[in-house]
């Protein structure tokens, strides 16, 4: 995998990738076609009969081959973090995706994929890659030693790929925190799959919703993160444009206004806004 480094103006940026021909006609929705489980997605290897689960996770440093990760439940064996600087153990996690050599040189030892329904009112899938720390085999969140309410930085030069089994879910648009995102949708025997690849990006994090309004909000921390929301097109609460393949992706590090793009019929263009709190003078 080749990645080109791009210089961006300012801290908040967004990109939209259109990887299919678009006819720009709203697609008809099937009412209530998608019903997501109320529980978070687990590894498919743990429950092969579940058609909403995580099939695979891999990481790929720039210029090197991809490394497939394995699921290790808390209490199991696995590699330790290479470094201990700047990291403390946070809340308990169910397990981690890890492999020997996958996190060499990092102060975290794996990834926990928090995949679940984004909110109770819409069948959108939220996937968040969280760094882990596993002292004594017990998997914990890897938090910053100087800002313990926040995760340590994910390596922005290592691509993360997640593949989800998603029953009858058909993606219409994918948006989230990351760069160089690509979406691959496939139909298998009896279920659909979504494979998403991208890189973490530094995000100015707001302490509260008040810091997302006006120009006075100041970021509480600047953290490299990677998370994604998949919105279906085969549901009345989804997002569909006739003629698309579901490979429309919007990536940004401005999480205050993060959402789907809006199609403007009059100008035949997409409208999208991204924003976030400003940084402190110290650069935090």
Backbone torsions as a table, in degrees:
resi	resn	phi	psi	omega
1	UNK	NA	129.5	178.8
2	UNK	-105.3	137.5	177.9
3	UNK	-127.5	131.8	176.4
4	UNK	-99.4	133.4	178.1
5	UNK	-83.7	127.1	-178.0
6	UNK	-115.5	135.7	177.0
7	UNK	-86.4	127.5	-176.3
8	UNK	-115.4	144.6	177.8
9	UNK	-83.3	125.0	178.6
10	UNK	80.2	178.0	-177.5
11	UNK	-91.4	-29.7	-176.5
12	UNK	-98.9	126.6	179.8
13	UNK	-142.6	160.5	177.9
14	UNK	-148.4	149.9	176.4
15	UNK	-139.0	146.0	177.2
16	UNK	-121.4	126.1	177.6
17	UNK	-109.0	122.8	175.3
18	UNK	-108.1	111.4	-174.0
19	UNK	-112.9	23.5	177.6
20	UNK	-154.6	158.9	175.8
21	UNK	-71.2	135.9	-176.3
22	UNK	-116.5	138.7	175.4
23	UNK	-99.1	-11.2	175.1
24	UNK	59.2	39.1	174.7
25	UNK	-120.2	123.4	-179.6
26	UNK	-53.9	131.5	-179.6
27	UNK	-82.6	146.6	176.5
28	UNK	-67.3	141.5	-178.5
29	UNK	-105.6	143.2	173.6
30	UNK	-91.9	121.1	-174.0
31	UNK	-61.3	124.4	174.5
32	UNK	60.4	32.8	-175.6
33	UNK	-71.5	-25.2	-176.0
34	UNK	-113.8	126.7	175.4
35	UNK	-125.7	111.8	-178.3
36	UNK	-86.8	153.1	175.8
37	UNK	-67.8	152.6	178.7
38	UNK	-79.9	-20.1	-180.0
39	UNK	-92.4	152.5	175.6
40	UNK	-59.5	153.1	177.8
41	UNK	-69.3	136.3	172.1
42	UNK	-107.7	177.0	177.1
43	UNK	-64.8	138.6	177.8
44	UNK	-62.6	-28.9	-179.1
45	UNK	-65.2	-24.2	179.7
46	UNK	-80.9	-37.2	179.4
47	UNK	-139.2	86.7	-173.9
48	UNK	-64.8	-19.5	-178.8
49	UNK	-82.0	-9.3	-177.2
50	UNK	-85.0	122.1	-179.1
51	UNK	-91.0	9.7	167.2
52	UNK	-124.7	95.8	-175.5
53	UNK	-161.1	174.2	-179.0
54	UNK	-97.5	113.1	-178.4
55	UNK	-77.4	-43.8	-176.5
56	UNK	-160.6	158.7	175.6
57	UNK	-140.6	138.8	175.8
58	UNK	-144.4	161.4	175.9
59	UNK	-128.5	151.3	-178.8
60	UNK	-145.3	103.1	173.9
61	UNK	-63.3	150.2	-179.5
62	UNK	-57.0	128.3	177.1
63	UNK	83.5	-1.3	-178.8
64	UNK	-119.6	169.3	179.4
65	UNK	-74.7	153.5	176.8
66	UNK	-67.7	147.1	178.6
67	UNK	-117.3	117.6	177.6
68	UNK	-74.1	134.3	179.8
69	UNK	-100.2	152.7	176.7
70	UNK	-114.3	149.2	177.7
71	UNK	-78.9	127.7	175.7
72	UNK	-125.1	113.9	178.7
73	UNK	-68.5	155.1	179.8
74	UNK	-56.1	137.0	-175.1
75	UNK	96.7	-13.4	-179.7
76	UNK	-85.9	172.2	-179.2
77	UNK	-84.7	156.4	178.8
78	UNK	172.3	169.8	-177.9
79	UNK	-67.1	152.0	177.3
80	UNK	-96.2	163.1	176.4
81	UNK	-64.1	144.1	-178.9
82	UNK	-72.8	-32.0	-175.8
83	UNK	-126.4	153.4	178.2
84	UNK	-114.7	-1.7	-177.1
85	UNK	-71.6	133.0	171.6
86	UNK	75.1	14.9	-176.4
87	UNK	-134.1	142.6	173.9
88	UNK	-134.9	157.0	179.5
89	UNK	-78.1	131.5	179.2
90	UNK	-105.5	-138.1	-174.1
91	UNK	-70.9	159.7	178.8
92	UNK	-68.9	141.9	175.9
93	UNK	-126.7	158.1	-175.0
94	UNK	-71.4	-23.9	-177.8
95	UNK	170.7	-167.6	-178.8
96	UNK	-150.1	155.8	170.3
97	UNK	-97.7	122.6	-173.2
98	UNK	-154.5	170.4	175.9
99	UNK	-166.7	153.2	176.9
100	UNK	-59.8	130.3	177.8
101	UNK	85.0	-10.5	-175.3
102	UNK	-72.1	-27.7	-175.9
103	UNK	-125.7	29.6	176.7
104	UNK	-58.9	133.3	179.0
105	UNK	85.4	-0.2	-177.9
106	UNK	-102.2	160.0	174.0
107	UNK	-97.6	22.5	170.1
108	UNK	-137.1	157.9	-169.9
109	UNK	-119.1	9.7	179.3
110	UNK	174.6	-175.0	178.3
111	UNK	-127.2	136.5	168.8
112	UNK	-104.5	122.8	179.8
113	UNK	-95.3	106.5	177.2
114	UNK	-88.8	97.5	-175.7
115	UNK	-118.2	124.3	-174.6
116	UNK	-165.8	176.0	174.2
117	UNK	-65.3	131.3	-174.7
118	UNK	-62.9	-38.5	175.3
119	UNK	-156.3	163.3	-174.7
120	UNK	-70.7	-7.1	-170.1
121	UNK	-107.0	-6.9	-179.0
122	UNK	-146.1	144.1	-178.2
123	UNK	-83.4	56.7	177.1
124	UNK	-99.7	138.1	-179.4
125	UNK	-97.7	126.3	178.6
126	UNK	-107.0	129.9	178.3
127	UNK	-128.5	123.9	-176.0
128	UNK	-128.1	122.6	178.3
129	UNK	-91.8	115.0	-176.9
130	UNK	-111.3	133.3	176.2
131	UNK	-69.8	147.1	-176.7
132	UNK	-121.1	160.2	174.5
133	UNK	-136.8	131.7	-170.3
134	UNK	-126.9	68.4	177.4
135	UNK	-66.9	124.8	179.3
136	UNK	66.5	18.1	178.8
137	UNK	90.2	-15.3	178.7
138	UNK	-80.0	118.9	-175.0
139	UNK	-79.6	127.4	179.7
140	UNK	-127.8	163.9	170.8
141	UNK	-70.8	138.3	176.6
142	UNK	-89.9	102.9	-176.4
143	UNK	-104.6	158.8	179.1
144	UNK	-70.3	135.8	179.2
145	UNK	-69.6	-23.4	-178.6
146	UNK	-98.2	-16.4	176.6
147	UNK	-142.1	80.7	-166.5
148	UNK	-67.3	-11.7	176.9
149	UNK	-83.7	-2.1	-175.2
150	UNK	-126.0	150.8	178.5
151	UNK	-69.7	158.8	169.2
152	UNK	-70.5	166.2	-178.3
153	UNK	-72.0	131.0	165.0
154	UNK	-72.7	150.0	-179.5
155	UNK	-70.7	116.0	-176.6
156	UNK	-73.0	-7.1	179.4
157	UNK	-102.5	13.1	177.9
158	UNK	-120.1	116.2	178.7
159	UNK	-70.7	142.3	175.9
160	UNK	-115.0	130.8	176.7
161	UNK	-120.6	127.2	175.3
162	UNK	-122.5	139.5	177.1
163	UNK	-121.3	122.8	-176.9
164	UNK	-112.1	141.6	168.0
165	UNK	-92.6	126.4	-167.6
166	UNK	-131.5	32.5	176.3
167	UNK	49.5	-120.0	-177.9
168	UNK	-97.6	8.0	-178.1
169	UNK	-64.0	131.0	176.4
170	UNK	-123.1	115.1	-174.8
171	UNK	-67.9	136.7	174.4
172	UNK	-104.6	-38.4	176.3
173	UNK	-152.9	147.4	175.9
174	UNK	-123.0	132.1	177.2
175	UNK	-141.0	155.3	180.0
176	UNK	170.5	-166.5	-177.7
177	UNK	-97.3	111.9	-179.3
178	UNK	163.7	176.4	177.8
179	UNK	-130.0	158.5	175.2
180	UNK	53.9	42.7	-177.2
181	UNK	-76.6	140.7	173.7
182	UNK	-132.9	144.6	-177.0
183	UNK	-123.5	130.2	175.8
184	UNK	-123.6	117.7	179.2
185	UNK	-106.0	135.0	179.6
186	UNK	-141.5	155.4	176.4
187	UNK	-112.7	119.6	179.1
188	UNK	-100.8	-170.0	179.9
189	UNK	-78.3	99.7	176.0
190	UNK	95.2	-4.8	179.4
191	UNK	-161.2	166.9	176.3
192	UNK	-104.4	160.3	174.9
193	UNK	-132.6	149.4	172.6
194	UNK	-125.8	125.7	174.4
195	UNK	-113.9	122.7	-177.3
196	UNK	-122.7	134.1	178.9
197	UNK	-128.1	138.6	176.2
198	UNK	-169.9	-179.6	-179.7
199	UNK	-115.9	144.2	173.1
200	UNK	-61.8	157.5	179.3
201	UNK	-141.1	149.9	179.4
202	UNK	-72.3	130.8	-174.9
203	UNK	-123.5	125.1	170.9
204	UNK	-76.1	116.3	-172.3
205	UNK	-95.9	134.4	179.2
206	UNK	-86.0	143.5	176.2
207	UNK	-72.6	-34.7	-179.1
208	UNK	-155.2	173.2	-179.7
209	UNK	-62.9	-23.6	178.7
210	UNK	-63.4	-29.8	-179.6
211	UNK	-77.6	-3.6	177.7
212	UNK	-97.2	-2.7	-177.8
213	UNK	-109.7	140.9	178.0
214	UNK	68.7	-157.8	-177.2
215	UNK	-120.4	21.9	-177.8
216	UNK	-105.3	-11.9	-178.8
217	UNK	-65.7	137.3	-180.0
218	UNK	-120.5	136.1	-178.7
219	UNK	-65.4	138.6	177.0
220	UNK	-81.2	-26.5	-179.6
221	UNK	-161.4	160.2	176.0
222	UNK	-121.5	108.7	-169.4
223	UNK	-129.8	134.0	174.4
224	UNK	-75.6	120.4	-175.0
225	UNK	-130.6	166.8	177.2
226	UNK	-148.7	106.9	175.5
227	UNK	-147.2	159.8	-168.2
228	UNK	-148.2	146.4	172.7
229	UNK	-123.4	127.4	177.3
230	UNK	-102.8	125.5	-178.8
231	UNK	-110.9	127.4	-177.8
232	UNK	-76.2	159.4	172.7
233	UNK	-107.1	-12.7	-178.2
234	UNK	-100.1	43.9	177.6
235	UNK	-154.3	149.0	-177.2
236	UNK	-68.7	-13.3	175.4
237	UNK	-103.7	18.3	-176.9
238	UNK	-100.3	-154.5	-175.6
239	UNK	-145.0	111.2	-177.3
240	UNK	-138.0	136.1	172.4
241	UNK	-126.3	123.7	-174.8
242	UNK	-58.6	135.8	178.7
243	UNK	96.3	-6.9	-179.8
244	UNK	-87.0	161.2	177.2
245	UNK	-100.9	1.9	-176.1
246	UNK	84.5	14.4	-177.6
247	UNK	-104.1	22.0	174.1
248	UNK	-77.6	123.3	-177.4
249	UNK	-129.6	135.8	174.2
250	UNK	-120.9	122.1	178.2
251	UNK	-121.4	142.3	-178.2
252	UNK	-156.6	163.5	169.2
253	UNK	-113.0	11.6	175.4
254	UNK	-101.3	91.3	-169.6
255	UNK	-83.9	-6.9	-178.0
256	UNK	-65.4	-35.0	-177.3
257	UNK	-119.3	24.8	-174.0
258	UNK	-67.3	121.0	178.9
259	UNK	-164.7	-170.7	178.8
260	UNK	-75.1	154.2	174.1
261	UNK	-72.7	159.6	178.2
262	UNK	-109.1	132.2	177.5
263	UNK	-87.0	123.0	-179.9
264	UNK	-99.9	106.2	-174.0
265	UNK	-63.1	-39.2	-175.0
266	UNK	-61.9	-37.6	-177.1
267	UNK	-106.1	-4.2	-177.9
268	UNK	52.8	49.8	178.8
269	UNK	-138.7	161.7	171.2
270	UNK	-90.3	142.2	174.5
271	UNK	-114.8	130.5	-177.7
272	UNK	-149.2	136.3	178.2
273	UNK	-125.8	143.5	175.8
274	UNK	-136.0	142.2	179.7
275	UNK	-151.8	164.6	177.4
276	UNK	-163.9	166.8	179.4
277	UNK	-69.1	153.7	179.5
278	UNK	-75.2	162.2	178.9
279	UNK	-84.1	155.0	172.7
280	UNK	-71.6	162.9	179.5
281	UNK	-62.1	-24.1	-179.8
282	UNK	-74.9	-9.8	-179.3
283	UNK	90.0	5.2	179.3
284	UNK	-65.0	NA	NA
